[in-house]
Amino acid sequence: MGEITDGAGIAANLSAVPAATDCYGKQSSELGTVDFSNGILTGTLNKVTEYTGFNASDTSEQSGYYLAFQYDGDEEIKMYVSDPEKQATVDKAPTVNVVFLGSTKAKAQKAVLHLVKEETETTVPMTGITFK
């Protein structure tokens, strides 16, 4: 399963995005449906194409699998999937966060979302996700 390793103590502050929510030009339901209950990420993600709202300048990130989530914690945290040198600030709810997991199912299945608070990480593996 997609058991979250909650080193930073923030797993309880992660939640799914409502289906009709705009995620930079695509509705959350177009990306898929996920659940963060009980420290486990489960759900289904759809392959999305022509997603220019996510990253208009990098065509390699305009087709593939994306995870949308909300964070309602008080602490400032950063996130990254594959390169710790490219950490981005996590927006607080109601603003939506979207991360690119990979252009192929094989790459997305191996992706891990890293959420960093100070020097401590919470990791969210994609092992509980079905990729369509």
Order of alpha helices (4+ residues) and beta strands (2+ residues): beta-beta-beta-alpha-beta-beta-beta-beta-beta-beta-alpha-beta-beta-beta
